[in-house]
Amino acid sequence: MRNNPEYVAWVNMRRRCLHKNGMDYPNYAGRGIFICDRWLDSFDNFLRDMGLRPNPKYTLERIDNNGNYEPDNCIWATRTKQGRNTRRISLSLEKADEIRRLYRQGGINQTKLADIFKVNQTTISDVIRNTVWKG
């Protein structure tokens, strides 16, 4: 079971929330994110609720980044999707589409778009070139 990817996800979830000296602890339990009682000490319950990963590209994701690890708040998601669901991300797919639309219309350069959307110009350039935030 220890090499089972679902088990590894469960162990890592517990490590982030339970090990006070762990480097991830401040970003999880340290800011109020906990594991539901049903999953806390039962991998079997976790697996029953989550099911198997769809494929190796998927990892455990909390839908509400500020919410707990619990059945209604967790899914298997790709790293791309997870990367869009972090506290440090200020763009959404909708905003990226808006950036592309405004840029195509002309009259607004990348520096101005960066000011409007409160991101750096490199991010704007990446969005426009479709290297990030592709639909």
N, CA, C and O atoms as CSV, one atom per row, in Angstrom:
chain,resi,resn,atom,element,x,y,z
A,1,MET,N,N,0.826,-1.201,0.000
A,1,MET,CA,C,0.000,0.000,0.000
A,1,MET,C,C,0.865,1.257,0.000
A,1,MET,O,O,0.436,2.297,-0.501
A,2,ARG,N,N,2.056,1.180,0.545
A,2,ARG,CA,C,2.906,2.366,0.679
A,2,ARG,C,C,3.311,2.974,-0.663
A,2,ARG,O,O,3.604,4.168,-0.729
A,3,ASN,N,N,3.333,2.187,-1.720
A,3,ASN,CA,C,3.681,2.712,-3.039
A,3,ASN,C,C,2.454,3.122,-3.835
A,3,ASN,O,O,2.571,3.649,-4.941
A,4,ASN,N,N,1.283,2.883,-3.274
A,4,ASN,CA,C,0.032,3.265,-3.917
A,4,ASN,C,C,-0.041,4.795,-3.959
A,4,ASN,O,O,0.105,5.426,-2.913
A,5,PRO,N,N,-0.263,5.425,-5.136
A,5,PRO,CA,C,-0.265,6.891,-5.215
A,5,PRO,C,C,-1.350,7.548,-4.366
A,5,PRO,O,O,-1.158,8.658,-3.870
A,6,GLU,N,N,-2.479,6.882,-4.194
A,6,GLU,CA,C,-3.529,7.437,-3.344
A,6,GLU,C,C,-3.082,7.444,-1.884
A,6,GLU,O,O,-3.367,8.382,-1.139
A,7,TYR,N,N,-2.380,6.390,-1.488
A,7,TYR,CA,C,-1.858,6.321,-0.127
A,7,TYR,C,C,-0.804,7.409,0.094
A,7,TYR,O,O,-0.782,8.057,1.140
A,8,VAL,N,N,0.058,7.601,-0.889
A,8,VAL,CA,C,1.079,8.644,-0.797
A,8,VAL,C,C,0.413,10.016,-0.658
A,8,VAL,O,O,0.868,10.845,0.130
A,9,ALA,N,N,-0.659,10.261,-1.415
A,9,ALA,CA,C,-1.382,11.540,-1.305
A,9,ALA,C,C,-1.950,11.711,0.099
A,9,ALA,O,O,-1.886,12.801,0.668
A,10,TRP,N,N,-2.501,10.648,0.656
A,10,TRP,CA,C,-3.068,10.687,2.007
A,10,TRP,C,C,-1.973,10.981,3.043
A,10,TRP,O,O,-2.165,11.804,3.938
A,11,VAL,N,N,-0.840,10.310,2.916
A,11,VAL,CA,C,0.278,10.523,3.847
A,11,VAL,C,C,0.783,11.958,3.741
A,11,VAL,O,O,1.046,12.599,4.758
A,12,ASN,N,N,0.921,12.467,2.519
A,12,ASN,CA,C,1.406,13.839,2.340
A,12,ASN,C,C,0.424,14.868,2.892
A,12,ASN,O,O,0.835,15.876,3.468
A,13,MET,N,N,-0.863,14.616,2.718
A,13,MET,CA,C,-1.885,15.491,3.286
A,13,MET,C,C,-1.714,15.555,4.807
A,13,MET,O,O,-1.727,16.634,5.400
A,14,ARG,N,N,-1.556,14.403,5.417
A,14,ARG,CA,C,-1.382,14.332,6.874
A,14,ARG,C,C,-0.092,15.035,7.307
A,14,ARG,O,O,-0.074,15.735,8.319
A,15,ARG,N,N,0.978,14.847,6.542
A,15,ARG,CA,C,2.254,15.490,6.869
A,15,ARG,C,C,2.093,17.013,6.862
A,15,ARG,O,O,2.575,17.689,7.771
A,16,ARG,N,N,1.421,17.553,5.844
A,16,ARG,CA,C,1.257,19.007,5.739
A,16,ARG,C,C,0.468,19.579,6.911
A,16,ARG,O,O,0.715,20.703,7.346
A,17,CYS,N,N,-0.473,18.803,7.413
A,17,CYS,CA,C,-1.369,19.324,8.448
A,17,CYS,C,C,-1.018,18.907,9.871
A,17,CYS,O,O,-1.487,19.532,10.822
A,18,LEU,N,N,-0.218,17.884,10.039
A,18,LEU,CA,C,0.017,17.354,11.386
A,18,LEU,C,C,1.440,17.526,11.910
A,18,LEU,O,O,1.645,17.546,13.123
A,19,HIS,N,N,2.412,17.649,11.037
A,19,HIS,CA,C,3.802,17.718,11.484
A,19,HIS,C,C,4.225,19.164,11.691
A,19,HIS,O,O,4.600,19.859,10.747
A,20,LYS,N,N,4.158,19.599,12.928
A,20,LYS,CA,C,4.394,21.001,13.265
A,20,LYS,C,C,5.777,21.512,12.854
A,20,LYS,O,O,5.949,22.709,12.622
A,21,ASN,N,N,6.738,20.634,12.765
A,21,ASN,CA,C,8.086,21.054,12.374
A,21,ASN,C,C,8.322,20.937,10.871
A,21,ASN,O,O,9.406,21.266,10.390
A,22,GLY,N,N,7.326,20.477,10.130
A,22,GLY,CA,C,7.476,20.337,8.688
A,22,GLY,C,C,7.456,21.688,7.987
A,22,GLY,O,O,6.832,22.637,8.460
A,23,MET,N,N,8.147,21.762,6.852
A,23,MET,CA,C,8.231,23.047,6.157
A,23,MET,C,C,6.895,23.484,5.572
A,23,MET,O,O,6.699,24.678,5.348
A,24,ASP,N,N,5.966,22.560,5.316
A,24,ASP,CA,C,4.658,22.918,4.760
A,24,ASP,C,C,3.625,23.282,5.823
A,24,ASP,O,O,2.600,23.886,5.509
A,25,TYR,N,N,3.886,22.925,7.058
A,25,TYR,CA,C,2.920,23.134,8.132
A,25,TYR,C,C,2.380,24.572,8.203
A,25,TYR,O,O,1.170,24.750,8.343
A,26,PRO,N,N,3.232,25.601,8.112
A,26,PRO,CA,C,2.707,26.978,8.205
A,26,PRO,C,C,1.679,27.314,7.119
A,26,PRO,O,O,0.799,28.147,7.338
A,27,ASN,N,N,1.785,26.674,5.954
A,27,ASN,CA,C,0.859,26.947,4.857
A,27,ASN,C,C,-0.418,26.104,4.910
A,27,ASN,O,O,-1.314,26.273,4.083
A,28,TYR,N,N,-0.494,25.221,5.858
A,28,TYR,CA,C,-1.671,24.359,5.992
A,28,TYR,C,C,-2.263,24.537,7.393
A,28,TYR,O,O,-2.988,25.504,7.627
A,29,ALA,N,N,-1.976,23.646,8.310
A,29,ALA,CA,C,-2.544,23.768,9.656
A,29,ALA,C,C,-2.162,25.093,10.296
A,29,ALA,O,O,-2.926,25.650,11.084
A,30,GLY,N,N,-1.000,25.591,9.963
A,30,GLY,CA,C,-0.552,26.872,10.505
A,30,GLY,C,C,-1.443,28.041,10.106
A,30,GLY,O,O,-1.415,29.087,10.753
A,31,ARG,N,N,-2.227,27.876,9.055
A,31,ARG,CA,C,-3.178,28.931,8.675
A,31,ARG,C,C,-4.622,28.441,8.743
A,31,ARG,O,O,-5.523,29.026,8.143
A,32,GLY,N,N,-4.821,27.353,9.490
A,32,GLY,CA,C,-6.178,26.918,9.786
A,32,GLY,C,C,-6.768,25.875,8.865
A,32,GLY,O,O,-7.987,25.704,8.842
A,33,ILE,N,N,-5.946,25.169,8.105
A,33,ILE,CA,C,-6.437,24.105,7.225
A,33,ILE,C,C,-6.205,22.769,7.909
A,33,ILE,O,O,-5.084,22.432,8.289
A,34,PHE,N,N,-7.284,22.016,8.058
A,34,PHE,CA,C,-7.221,20.761,8.790
A,34,PHE,C,C,-7.795,19.616,7.967
A,34,PHE,O,O,-8.314,19.820,6.869
A,35,ILE,N,N,-7.693,18.424,8.509
A,35,ILE,CA,C,-8.211,17.211,7.877
A,35,ILE,C,C,-9.479,16.809,8.610
A,35,ILE,O,O,-9.519,16.804,9.840
A,36,CYS,N,N,-10.511,16.474,7.853
A,36,CYS,CA,C,-11.763,16.050,8.490
A,36,CYS,C,C,-11.535,14.788,9.326
A,36,CYS,O,O,-10.620,14.009,9.059
A,37,ASP,N,N,-12.374,14.602,10.332
A,37,ASP,CA,C,-12.254,13.446,11.220
A,37,ASP,C,C,-12.330,12.127,10.445
A,37,ASP,O,O,-11.656,11.156,10.791
A,38,ARG,N,N,-13.149,12.102,9.405
A,38,ARG,CA,C,-13.340,10.871,8.625
A,38,ARG,C,C,-12.039,10.404,7.972
A,38,ARG,O,O,-11.806,9.201,7.854
A,39,TRP,N,N,-11.195,11.334,7.550
A,39,TRP,CA,C,-9.949,10.993,6.860
A,39,TRP,C,C,-8.731,11.002,7.762
A,39,TRP,O,O,-7.706,10.415,7.415
A,40,LEU,N,N,-8.816,11.639,8.886
A,40,LEU,CA,C,-7.650,11.873,9.723
A,40,LEU,C,C,-6.836,10.613,9.984
A,40,LEU,O,O,-5.618,10.610,9.802
A,41,ASP,N,N,-7.490,9.561,10.404
A,41,ASP,CA,C,-6.783,8.320,10.736
A,41,ASP,C,C,-7.239,7.130,9.914
A,41,ASP,O,O,-7.001,5.984,10.296
A,42,SER,N,N,-7.898,7.389,8.781
A,42,SER,CA,C,-8.403,6.270,7.987
A,42,SER,C,C,-8.137,6.451,6.492
A,42,SER,O,O,-8.850,7.178,5.800
A,43,PHE,N,N,-7.096,5.773,6.016
A,43,PHE,CA,C,-6.842,5.784,4.581
A,43,PHE,C,C,-8.004,5.135,3.837
A,43,PHE,O,O,-8.354,5.572,2.741
A,44,ASP,N,N,-8.600,4.110,4.411
A,44,ASP,CA,C,-9.732,3.435,3.750
A,44,ASP,C,C,-10.877,4.410,3.486
A,44,ASP,O,O,-11.462,4.395,2.403
A,45,ASN,N,N,-11.198,5.247,4.453
A,45,ASN,CA,C,-12.263,6.248,4.247
A,45,ASN,C,C,-11.860,7.264,3.178
A,45,ASN,O,O,-12.672,7.647,2.335
A,46,PHE,N,N,-10.609,7.691,3.223
A,46,PHE,CA,C,-10.104,8.623,2.213
A,46,PHE,C,C,-10.267,8.012,0.820
A,46,PHE,O,O,-10.785,8.662,-0.088
A,47,LEU,N,N,-9.835,6.790,0.657
A,47,LEU,CA,C,-9.911,6.120,-0.645
A,47,LEU,C,C,-11.360,5.900,-1.079
A,47,LEU,O,O,-11.685,6.051,-2.256
A,48,ARG,N,N,-12.221,5.547,-0.141
A,48,ARG,CA,C,-13.654,5.385,-0.471
A,48,ARG,C,C,-14.252,6.680,-1.005
A,48,ARG,O,O,-15.013,6.672,-1.973
A,49,ASP,N,N,-13.901,7.785,-0.367
A,49,ASP,CA,C,-14.458,9.085,-0.752
A,49,ASP,C,C,-13.827,9.638,-2.023
A,49,ASP,O,O,-14.528,10.191,-2.871
A,50,MET,N,N,-12.521,9.496,-2.164
A,50,MET,CA,C,-11.810,10.094,-3.293
A,50,MET,C,C,-11.753,9.182,-4.511
A,50,MET,O,O,-11.721,9.662,-5.644
A,51,GLY,N,N,-11.740,7.899,-4.293
A,51,GLY,CA,C,-11.556,6.973,-5.406
A,51,GLY,C,C,-10.105,7.002,-5.892
A,51,GLY,O,O,-9.259,7.698,-5.332
A,52,LEU,N,N,-9.845,6.235,-6.940
A,52,LEU,CA,C,-8.504,6.182,-7.506
A,52,LEU,C,C,-8.240,7.421,-8.357
A,52,LEU,O,O,-9.163,8.013,-8.917
A,53,ARG,N,N,-6.997,7.795,-8.442
A,53,ARG,CA,C,-6.629,8.904,-9.337
A,53,ARG,C,C,-6.997,8.523,-10.771
A,53,ARG,O,O,-6.839,7.365,-11.159
A,54,PRO,N,N,-7.482,9.478,-11.557
A,54,PRO,CA,C,-7.820,9.164,-12.949
A,54,PRO,C,C,-6.613,8.701,-13.758
A,54,PRO,O,O,-6.731,7.802,-14.590
A,55,ASN,N,N,-5.452,9.312,-13.516
A,55,ASN,CA,C,-4.197,8.894,-14.137
A,55,ASN,C,C,-3.046,9.540,-13.376
A,55,ASN,O,O,-3.279,10.363,-12.491
A,56,PRO,N,N,-1.807,9.179,-13.708
A,56,PRO,CA,C,-0.668,9.686,-12.934
A,56,PRO,C,C,-0.474,11.201,-12.950
A,56,PRO,O,O,0.281,11.717,-12.126
A,57,LYS,N,N,-1.113,11.919,-13.840
A,57,LYS,CA,C,-0.965,13.372,-13.887
A,57,LYS,C,C,-1.792,14.079,-12.820
A,57,LYS,O,O,-1.661,15.291,-12.650
A,58,TYR,N,N,-2.636,13.352,-12.101
A,58,TYR,CA,C,-3.539,13.953,-11.122
A,58,TYR,C,C,-2.995,13.816,-9.712
A,58,TYR,O,O,-2.398,12.801,-9.352
A,59,THR,N,N,-3.214,14.866,-8.916
A,59,THR,CA,C,-2.838,14.860,-7.511
A,59,THR,C,C,-3.997,15.426,-6.693
A,59,THR,O,O,-4.954,15.964,-7.249
A,60,LEU,N,N,-3.904,15.304,-5.396
A,60,LEU,CA,C,-4.960,15.765,-4.496
A,60,LEU,C,C,-5.040,17.287,-4.497
A,60,LEU,O,O,-4.024,17.965,-4.343
A,61,GLU,N,N,-6.246,17.823,-4.670
A,61,GLU,CA,C,-6.476,19.259,-4.753
A,61,GLU,C,C,-7.641,19.667,-3.860
A,61,GLU,O,O,-8.673,18.996,-3.833
A,62,ARG,N,N,-7.475,20.767,-3.131
A,62,ARG,CA,C,-8.589,21.350,-2.396
A,62,ARG,C,C,-9.263,22.379,-3.299
A,62,ARG,O,O,-8.596,23.281,-3.806
A,63,ILE,N,N,-10.547,22.263,-3.505
A,63,ILE,CA,C,-11.295,23.174,-4.375
A,63,ILE,C,C,-11.213,24.595,-3.833
A,63,ILE,O,O,-10.865,25.531,-4.554
A,64,ASP,N,N,-11.536,24.740,-2.562
A,64,ASP,CA,C,-11.381,26.027,-1.883
A,64,ASP,C,C,-10.019,25.995,-1.217
A,64,ASP,O,O,-9.802,25.262,-0.252
A,65,ASN,N,N,-9.106,26.796,-1.739
A,65,ASN,CA,C,-7.734,26.798,-1.256
A,65,ASN,C,C,-7.638,27.115,0.228
A,65,ASN,O,O,-6.646,26.763,0.866
A,66,ASN,N,N,-8.625,27.759,0.778
A,66,ASN,CA,C,-8.639,28.081,2.208
A,66,ASN,C,C,-9.433,27.073,3.018
A,66,ASN,O,O,-9.535,27.199,4.239
A,67,GLY,N,N,-9.996,26.071,2.350
A,67,GLY,CA,C,-10.829,25.085,3.027
A,67,GLY,C,C,-10.046,23.872,3.495
A,67,GLY,O,O,-8.871,23.700,3.170
A,68,ASN,N,N,-10.717,23.047,4.256
A,68,ASN,CA,C,-10.103,21.856,4.836
A,68,ASN,C,C,-10.016,20.710,3.836
A,68,ASN,O,O,-10.622,20.737,2.764
A,69,TYR,N,N,-9.246,19.711,4.223
A,69,TYR,CA,C,-9.222,18.451,3.489
A,69,TYR,C,C,-10.448,17.662,3.947
A,69,TYR,O,O,-10.484,17.147,5.064
A,70,GLU,N,N,-11.441,17.575,3.081
A,70,GLU,CA,C,-12.677,16.864,3.375
A,70,GLU,C,C,-13.338,16.491,2.054
A,70,GLU,O,O,-13.039,17.092,1.022
A,71,PRO,N,N,-14.232,15.509,2.074
A,71,PRO,CA,C,-14.807,15.003,0.819
A,71,PRO,C,C,-15.416,16.073,-0.081
A,71,PRO,O,O,-15.232,16.015,-1.297
A,72,ASP,N,N,-16.123,17.029,0.465
A,72,ASP,CA,C,-16.775,18.046,-0.364
A,72,ASP,C,C,-15.820,19.106,-0.894
A,72,ASP,O,O,-16.213,19.927,-1.722
A,73,ASN,N,N,-14.580,19.101,-0.433
A,73,ASN,CA,C,-13.637,20.133,-0.839
A,73,ASN,C,C,-12.414,19.576,-1.577
A,73,ASN,O,O,-11.488,20.330,-1.877
A,74,CYS,N,N,-12.394,18.291,-1.869
A,74,CYS,CA,C,-11.218,17.703,-2.509
A,74,CYS,C,C,-11.580,16.972,-3.789
A,74,CYS,O,O,-12.633,16.344,-3.895
A,75,ILE,N,N,-10.683,17.069,-4.754
A,75,ILE,CA,C,-10.809,16.363,-6.029
A,75,ILE,C,C,-9.413,15.932,-6.455
A,75,ILE,O,O,-8.414,16.370,-5.886
A,76,TRP,N,N,-9.359,15.076,-7.455
A,76,TRP,CA,C,-8.097,14.784,-8.124
A,76,TRP,C,C,-7.987,15.794,-9.266
A,76,TRP,O,O,-8.918,15.929,-10.060
A,77,ALA,N,N,-6.862,16.504,-9.359
A,77,ALA,CA,C,-6.695,17.545,-10.372
A,77,ALA,C,C,-5.281,17.506,-10.943
A,77,ALA,O,O,-4.348,17.016,-10.306
A,78,THR,N,N,-5.145,18.031,-12.150
A,78,THR,CA,C,-3.820,18.125,-12.763
A,78,THR,C,C,-3.034,19.245,-12.088
A,78,THR,O,O,-3.614,20.125,-11.450
A,79,ARG,N,N,-1.738,19.205,-12.230
A,79,ARG,CA,C,-0.893,20.258,-11.663
A,79,ARG,C,C,-1.222,21.614,-12.282
A,79,ARG,O,O,-1.130,22.641,-11.609
A,80,THR,N,N,-1.608,21.626,-13.568
A,80,THR,CA,C,-1.991,22.888,-14.206
A,80,THR,C,C,-3.184,23.492,-13.498
A,80,THR,O,O,-3.188,24.681,-13.181
A,81,LYS,N,N,-4.194,22.678,-13.249
A,81,LYS,CA,C,-5.381,23.176,-12.551
A,81,LYS,C,C,-5.018,23.623,-11.135
A,81,LYS,O,O,-5.492,24.658,-10.666
A,82,GLN,N,N,-4.190,22.853,-10.468
A,82,GLN,CA,C,-3.782,23.222,-9.113
A,82,GLN,C,C,-3.002,24.534,-9.106
A,82,GLN,O,O,-3.153,25.349,-8.196
A,83,GLY,N,N,-2.179,24.729,-10.113
A,83,GLY,CA,C,-1.393,25.952,-10.180
A,83,GLY,C,C,-2.254,27.196,-10.284
A,83,GLY,O,O,-1.817,28.295,-9.943
A,84,ARG,N,N,-3.471,27.019,-10.754
A,84,ARG,CA,C,-4.398,28.143,-10.876
A,84,ARG,C,C,-5.182,28.374,-9.593
A,84,ARG,O,O,-5.962,29.323,-9.506
A,85,ASN,N,N,-4.986,27.525,-8.607
A,85,ASN,CA,C,-5.762,27.597,-7.365
A,85,ASN,C,C,-4.827,27.790,-6.166
A,85,ASN,O,O,-4.849,27.017,-5.209
A,86,THR,N,N,-4.018,28.829,-6.246
A,86,THR,CA,C,-3.122,29.113,-5.127
A,86,THR,C,C,-3.363,30.530,-4.623
A,86,THR,O,O,-3.959,31.355,-5.316
A,87,ARG,N,N,-2.902,30.797,-3.432
A,87,ARG,CA,C,-3.071,32.133,-2.862
A,87,ARG,C,C,-2.288,33.179,-3.641
A,87,ARG,O,O,-2.673,34.348,-3.658
A,88,ARG,N,N,-1.207,32.783,-4.281
A,88,ARG,CA,C,-0.368,33.777,-4.942
A,88,ARG,C,C,-0.818,34.083,-6.375
A,88,ARG,O,O,-0.283,34.999,-7.000
A,89,ILE,N,N,-1.765,33.354,-6.891
A,89,ILE,CA,C,-2.241,33.573,-8.253
A,89,ILE,C,C,-3.340,34.631,-8.245
A,89,ILE,O,O,-4.328,34.517,-7.520
A,90,SER,N,N,-3.147,35.667,-9.069
A,90,SER,CA,C,-4.151,36.724,-9.111
A,90,SER,C,C,-4.924,36.717,-10.425
A,90,SER,O,O,-5.833,37.524,-10.613
A,91,LEU,N,N,-4.568,35.808,-11.337
A,91,LEU,CA,C,-5.283,35.706,-12.600
A,91,LEU,C,C,-6.209,34.501,-12.594
A,91,LEU,O,O,-6.025,33.552,-11.832
A,92,SER,N,N,-7.189,34.565,-13.448
A,92,SER,CA,C,-8.064,33.431,-13.704
A,92,SER,C,C,-8.075,33.228,-15.211
A,92,SER,O,O,-7.568,34.068,-15.954
A,93,LEU,N,N,-8.634,32.147,-15.655
A,93,LEU,CA,C,-8.746,31.907,-17.085
A,93,LEU,C,C,-9.549,33.020,-17.746
A,93,LEU,O,O,-9.232,33.442,-18.858
A,94,GLU,N,N,-10.578,33.490,-17.069
A,94,GLU,CA,C,-11.402,34.568,-17.606
A,94,GLU,C,C,-10.582,35.856,-17.768
A,94,GLU,O,O,-10.693,36.549,-18.779
A,95,LYS,N,N,-9.758,36.164,-16.759
A,95,LYS,CA,C,-8.918,37.359,-16.852
A,95,LYS,C,C,-7.885,37.214,-17.971
A,95,LYS,O,O,-7.599,38.177,-18.682
A,96,ALA,N,N,-7.331,36.021,-18.127
A,96,ALA,CA,C,-6.363,35.793,-19.204
A,96,ALA,C,C,-7.020,36.008,-20.560
A,96,ALA,O,O,-6.424,36.611,-21.452
A,97,ASP,N,N,-8.231,35.521,-20.715
A,97,ASP,CA,C,-8.965,35.744,-21.970
A,97,ASP,C,C,-9.195,37.234,-22.198
A,97,ASP,O,O,-9.089,37.714,-23.327
A,98,GLU,N,N,-9.507,37.960,-21.142
A,98,GLU,CA,C,-9.722,39.404,-21.243
A,98,GLU,C,C,-8.422,40.118,-21.642
A,98,GLU,O,O,-8.448,41.045,-22.452
A,99,ILE,N,N,-7.300,39.693,-21.079
A,99,ILE,CA,C,-6.003,40.268,-21.445
A,99,ILE,C,C,-5.752,40.077,-22.937
A,99,ILE,O,O,-5.366,41.016,-23.633
A,100,ARG,N,N,-5.972,38.868,-23.417
A,100,ARG,CA,C,-5.766,38.596,-24.852
A,100,ARG,C,C,-6.688,39.453,-25.717
A,100,ARG,O,O,-6.267,39.986,-26.743
A,101,ARG,N,N,-7.942,39.581,-25.298
A,101,ARG,CA,C,-8.912,40.366,-26.056
A,101,ARG,C,C,-8.486,41.834,-26.126
A,101,ARG,O,O,-8.494,42.438,-27.199
A,102,LEU,N,N,-8.119,42.399,-24.986
A,102,LEU,CA,C,-7.703,43.797,-24.942
A,102,LEU,C,C,-6.442,44.033,-25.769
A,102,LEU,O,O,-6.322,45.041,-26.467
A,103,TYR,N,N,-5.515,43.101,-25.682
A,103,TYR,CA,C,-4.272,43.250,-26.439
A,103,TYR,C,C,-4.529,43.194,-27.945
A,103,TYR,O,O,-3.959,43.974,-28.708
A,104,ARG,N,N,-5.392,42.266,-28.367
A,104,ARG,CA,C,-5.734,42.145,-29.800
A,104,ARG,C,C,-6.424,43.405,-30.319
A,104,ARG,O,O,-6.232,43.788,-31.473
A,105,GLN,N,N,-7.219,44.042,-29.479
A,105,GLN,CA,C,-7.922,45.263,-29.889
A,105,GLN,C,C,-6.949,46.400,-30.169
A,105,GLN,O,O,-7.249,47.305,-30.949
A,106,GLY,N,N,-5.798,46.350,-29.538
A,106,GLY,CA,C,-4.796,47.394,-29.727
A,106,GLY,C,C,-5.026,48.569,-28.794
A,106,GLY,O,O,-6.079,48.684,-28.166
A,107,GLY,N,N,-4.043,49.428,-28.711
A,107,GLY,CA,C,-4.168,50.623,-27.883
A,107,GLY,C,C,-3.711,50.438,-26.448
A,107,GLY,O,O,-3.512,51.424,-25.738
A,108,ILE,N,N,-3.541,49.209,-26.006
A,108,ILE,CA,C,-3.062,48.959,-24.639
A,108,ILE,C,C,-1.835,48.071,-24.737
A,108,ILE,O,O,-1.921,46.936,-25.206
A,109,ASN,N,N,-0.696,48.581,-24.298
A,109,ASN,CA,C,0.519,47.774,-24.367
A,109,ASN,C,C,0.617,46.829,-23.166
A,109,ASN,O,O,-0.192,46.892,-22.240
A,110,GLN,N,N,1.610,45.968,-23.202
A,110,GLN,CA,C,1.762,44.956,-22.153
A,110,GLN,C,C,2.019,45.578,-20.781
A,110,GLN,O,O,1.529,45.068,-19.774
A,111,THR,N,N,2.769,46.656,-20.729
A,111,THR,CA,C,3.044,47.319,-19.451
A,111,THR,C,C,1.760,47.848,-18.821
A,111,THR,O,O,1.546,47.701,-17.617
A,112,LYS,N,N,0.912,48.460,-19.631
A,112,LYS,CA,C,-0.368,48.982,-19.133
A,112,LYS,C,C,-1.273,47.826,-18.679
A,112,LYS,O,O,-1.928,47.920,-17.641
A,113,LEU,N,N,-1.307,46.740,-19.458
A,113,LEU,CA,C,-2.100,45.570,-19.048
A,113,LEU,C,C,-1.598,45.015,-17.716
A,113,LEU,O,O,-2.395,44.608,-16.871
A,114,ALA,N,N,-0.290,44.999,-17.532
A,114,ALA,CA,C,0.276,44.520,-16.264
A,114,ALA,C,C,-0.202,45.390,-15.105
A,114,ALA,O,O,-0.515,44.880,-14.029
A,115,ASP,N,N,-0.257,46.704,-15.326
A,115,ASP,CA,C,-0.758,47.613,-14.283
A,115,ASP,C,C,-2.238,47.354,-14.005
A,115,ASP,O,O,-2.654,47.285,-12.848
A,116,ILE,N,N,-3.015,47.212,-15.049
A,116,ILE,CA,C,-4.463,47.001,-14.896
A,116,ILE,C,C,-4.760,45.716,-14.125
A,116,ILE,O,O,-5.607,45.704,-13.231
A,117,PHE,N,N,-4.053,44.627,-14.478
A,117,PHE,CA,C,-4.343,43.316,-13.887
A,117,PHE,C,C,-3.455,42.988,-12.692
A,117,PHE,O,O,-3.553,41.905,-12.113
A,118,LYS,N,N,-2.585,43.930,-12.326
A,118,LYS,CA,C,-1.732,43.800,-11.135
A,118,LYS,C,C,-0.857,42.537,-11.162
A,118,LYS,O,O,-0.765,41.791,-10.187
A,119,VAL,N,N,-0.226,42.336,-12.314
A,119,VAL,CA,C,0.755,41.262,-12.482
A,119,VAL,C,C,1.961,41.870,-13.181
A,119,VAL,O,O,1.910,43.020,-13.617
A,120,ASN,N,N,3.041,41.112,-13.291
A,120,ASN,CA,C,4.200,41.672,-13.974
A,120,ASN,C,C,4.064,41.516,-15.486
A,120,ASN,O,O,3.248,40.734,-15.974
A,121,GLN,N,N,4.869,42.266,-16.207
A,121,GLN,CA,C,4.790,42.281,-17.664
A,121,GLN,C,C,5.124,40.922,-18.264
A,121,GLN,O,O,4.573,40.557,-19.302
A,122,THR,N,N,6.009,40.174,-17.635
A,122,THR,CA,C,6.350,38.832,-18.129
A,122,THR,C,C,5.123,37.931,-18.128
A,122,THR,O,O,4.921,37.152,-19.060
A,123,THR,N,N,4.311,38.034,-17.095
A,123,THR,CA,C,3.073,37.250,-17.035
A,123,THR,C,C,2.148,37.635,-18.185
A,123,THR,O,O,1.560,36.768,-18.832
A,124,ILE,N,N,2.022,38.933,-18.437
A,124,ILE,CA,C,1.185,39.406,-19.548
A,124,ILE,C,C,1.697,38.836,-20.871
A,124,ILE,O,O,0.915,38.360,-21.693
A,125,SER,N,N,2.990,38.888,-21.065
A,125,SER,CA,C,3.594,38.357,-22.287
A,125,SER,C,C,3.303,36.862,-22.433
A,125,SER,O,O,2.955,36.396,-23.518
A,126,ASP,N,N,3.445,36.121,-21.346
A,126,ASP,CA,C,3.160,34.680,-21.379
A,126,ASP,C,C,1.693,34.403,-21.709
A,126,ASP,O,O,1.382,33.478,-22.460
A,127,VAL,N,N,0.801,35.205,-21.146
A,127,VAL,CA,C,-0.631,35.042,-21.426
A,127,VAL,C,C,-0.908,35.305,-22.906
A,127,VAL,O,O,-1.605,34.528,-23.559
A,128,ILE,N,N,-0.373,36.381,-23.421
A,128,ILE,CA,C,-0.601,36.751,-24.821
A,128,ILE,C,C,-0.054,35.689,-25.774
A,128,ILE,O,O,-0.666,35.398,-26.801
A,129,ARG,N,N,1.088,35.117,-25.435
A,129,ARG,CA,C,1.689,34.075,-26.280
A,129,ARG,C,C,1.069,32.693,-26.046
A,129,ARG,O,O,1.471,31.715,-26.677
A,130,ASN,N,N,0.096,32.617,-25.145
A,130,ASN,CA,C,-0.584,31.349,-24.819
A,130,ASN,C,C,0.346,30.303,-24.216
A,130,ASN,O,O,0.121,29.104,-24.382
A,131,THR,N,N,1.381,30.745,-23.521
A,131,THR,CA,C,2.242,29.780,-22.845
A,131,THR,C,C,1.717,29.467,-21.441
A,131,THR,O,O,2.119,28.475,-20.832
A,132,VAL,N,N,0.832,30.302,-20.937
A,132,VAL,CA,C,0.148,30.052,-19.666
A,132,VAL,C,C,-1.317,30.417,-19.817
A,132,VAL,O,O,-1.690,31.163,-20.723
A,133,TRP,N,N,-2.128,29.902,-18.948
A,133,TRP,CA,C,-3.549,30.228,-18.903
A,133,TRP,C,C,-4.262,29.982,-20.228
A,133,TRP,O,O,-5.016,30.820,-20.723
A,134,LYS,N,N,-3.996,28.805,-20.780
A,134,LYS,CA,C,-4.684,28.419,-22.001
A,134,LYS,C,C,-6.038,27.836,-21.632
A,134,LYS,O,O,-6.164,27.132,-20.630
A,135,GLY,N,N,-7.019,28.119,-22.416
A,135,GLY,CA,C,-8.371,27.620,-22.158
A,135,GLY,C,C,-8.540,26.174,-22.452
A,135,GLY,O,O,-9.632,25.632,-22.277
